[in-house]
Amino acid sequence: MRQIRKIEIKDKSTVLSLEHKIFKDPWSETLIKEQLTNESSINLYYLKDNMVCGYVLSHNYLDFMEIQRIGVLREFRGENIGTKLLEYIESLCCELGIKKISLEVRESNENAIKTYNNFGFKVDSVRKKYYKKCPEDAILMSKSLS
C-alpha cells in the first residue's frame, strides 16, 4: 500500500536519518526542527507498505511554494516517488491558490533535473558554487500554475 502523509515533529529523527542517507550536505537537526515546527511549512512522507521511501519539505510563502528538500532513498529511485510528491504538492498549491512552485537542484543531479523538466519546471537562473561542501552550482527552477 502506498500513501502520502504529513511529517510531524515526532518524526524529526527519521527525517535526520533520511537526510544523511540521501544528501551529500544533510540538514542539521536544528534546521529540521525549525522546518517541522514552522506553521508555513508543508512536509510530507511517501510511504510504501508503511516504510518511508521519500519525503518533501516545502514552505508556503503565500504567493509561491518553495520546495526546500525532496529526497528518495536510493533503493526506491525509479519508482516515480519524486514525481508523486511533486504532483501532491502541486495539487495542494492549486487548492491554496498558489500560482508558482520554485526549487533548486545541484547541477550534477541530472535525473532530478530531467524529472523537473518533464514536470514543467523551467530554469530561472544559476547560483555559482552555491553548494560549499562539494563545490557545485545550484540551478534555480520554477513552474507557474494556472
Secondary structure, DSSP 8 states (H G I E B T S, - for coil): -EEEEE--GGGHHHHHHHHHHH-SS---HHHHHHHHH-TTEEEEEEEETTEEEEEEEEEE-SS-EEEEEEEE-GGGTTSSHHHHHHHHHHHHHHHHT--EEEEEEETT-HHHHHHHHHTT-EEEEEEEEEETTTTEEEEEEEEE--
